[in-house]
Amino acid sequence: VYSGGDDFVVVGAWDRVFKFADELSSQWEGLMPEGERLTFSAGVQITNPQYPIYEGIDQALRLLKNAKEEGRNRIDVMGVVMEWGTYREALEKAKWFKDQVRDRDNQEGPITIGFLYRMYDILEQYNKWHTDRDPIGLQYASQLATHIQRNIKDNPAGDEVKACLQPLLKVGDETLLPHFRFILDWVVLMKRD
């Protein structure tokens, strides 16, 4: 659709763009000769079909700029910037979380889509602390602990989800929190169909 210098834009189906970005990045890495350090950065914006394409492209280009400003060789997916390895791990974690959501096809799922929507509010609290250093944001850990205790089934699958969410409870643990917003967005998008 667009190409300028070494930047280009791809427009595609929202449910395939995540895997496409991963595959493109992996292929790019495979093309680089030993010792070469050329980077590949991306910006991914999801919009609805009625949204003006030029607006979506402008948003994606802003996300690309964010990814480059964070240190290059990264992807910014709907406002969450990650290195490619982290993106791959987050994508796998998102796929796993999707399989844990209780719905008509998975009556035994240990979490509900409502659980995930409440996680957005908890992440906002985390961001108050992490970004603004607002002490009120530290409430996210206690809110999350209560949310987990009240809403995840006590069974082996629920215990697995609880174990997966444990890093989120540790104030200052940056292994899962910075990209958990992407995981939530991905699962919610995939569960819409």
N, C-alpha and C positions, 0 to 999 in steps of 0.2 A: 504494500500500500504506500509506503513512504521510505525513502532512503536519502540520507544526507551525510556526507563524510563517512564516518564509520558507524553511524546510528541508523537503525531501521525500525520500522513498526510492523507488527504482525497483528492482524485482527482475526479472532477465531472463536470457536465455541467455548463458553465460560467453563464448562466441565472438562475441557481437554487442555486448556492453556497452562495449567499447573504442571502437568506431566511434560508438555511440550517444552516449557522453559527449562525443566530439569534435563531433558534429553539434549536440548541445544547446548546447554552449559557443559554437559559431559562430553559431547562431541567436540566442542571448542577446546576443552582441555586435552583431548586426544590428538588434536591437530598441532599443538604446540611442540616444537622441538625441545629436546632436553636442555634445560638451563634458560629457556626463553621465558620472559615474564610479560606476556600480553594478557590483559585482563578482559573479562566479559561481565558486564553489569546489565541488569534488566529492571524495568519497572512494569508491574502488572496491575491493571485496573479493570475491575469487573463492573459492567454497566448493564442496564436492561436494554432490550432491542429497540425501544423507542427513543433512547437517549441519543442526542446528536453525536455522530461518530467523531467529528472534529473535537468535541469537548472531551470525549473519552481519550482520544489521542493526546490532547494537551495534558490531561491528568496523568496519563502513563509517562509522558516525557518529564513531568515534574517528579514523578516517583523515580524515574531513571536518574535524574539529577541528584536526588536524595541518596540513592544507592552509591553513586560515584563519590559524593561528598563524605559518605561514611567510611570511605577507604577503598573504593573500587572492588571489583571481583565479588559483587554482592547483588542481591535481588531485593527490591522493595515491592512487596505484595500488599496492596491496599493500605499502605502506611506502616508496614512492619518491615524493617530492613534486617536482612540476615546474610551471612556468608553462605556460599553455595552448600557447603557440607551441613551447616545448621538447617538450611532450607530442606535439604533431603531428609534429614532426621525429623524435622517438624512435619513434613508431608507424610512420612510413614506413621508418626504419632497421630496425626489427624485421621488417617485411614483407620487406625486402630480404634480411636475414640468413636468414630462413626459407627463402628460395629458394636459398640457398647450401648448405644442409644436404644431405649425401649420404644418400639413402634408396632404397627400391625404385623410386620414381618419378623419381628424379634421381641416376642412377649416377655422374654426373660432378661432383656437388657437391664443392667444395673442402674442406668441413669436415664433421665428424660430429657427431651429437648428443652423443657422449662429449666432444668438444672443448668444447662449450658447458657441460656439467656440470662439467668441470674449471675453467671460468671462474668458477664460483661460489666455489671455494676461493681463487682468485687475488683475487677481489673482497673476500673476507674479509680477506686480507692488506692490501689497499688501505684498507679501513675501519679496520684497526688503526692505520694511519698517519694517515689523514684525520680520524678521529673522536677517537682516543685519543692521537695523536701518539706512538705507540709506534714507536721506530725500527726494530724488527724488521719492521714492516709495509712498510717501504721495499723489502723483498724482492719485493714484487708485480711490480715492473717487470722484474727479471731473470727471475722465474718466467714471466711473460707472454712475454717475448722468446724464452725457450727453448721454451715451449709452442707458440708460433706457428711457430718454425723447424722443430720436429719434426713438427707435425701438420697443417699446411696444404699442400696440393698445390702444386707448382711448375708452374703453368700460368697463363694469363691470368686465369681466374676466381679462382684462389688469390692471385695478385698483387693483384687488386682487393680481396679480403678483407683481405690484409695492409695495404694502404694505408688501408683503413677503420679498422683497429685501431691505426694509428700513434699517434693522440692518446692512447691508453691507456698508451703506453710513456713518455710525458713526465710526469715527476713534477711535480705542480702544475698540469697542464693540466686544466681543469675543463669542457672542451667535451663530453666523452663519458662520463667516469667516473661522475659523480653519478647519471646515469639509465641506465647500462648494465645495472643489475640488472633494471630494467623490461624492457629489450630481451630479456635472457635469459629472464626469466619468460614473456614473451609467446611467444617462439619455442618454448620447451619445452611450454607449454600447447597451442599450435597443432599441434605435432608429435605430440601424444598420440593424436589421432584418426586 
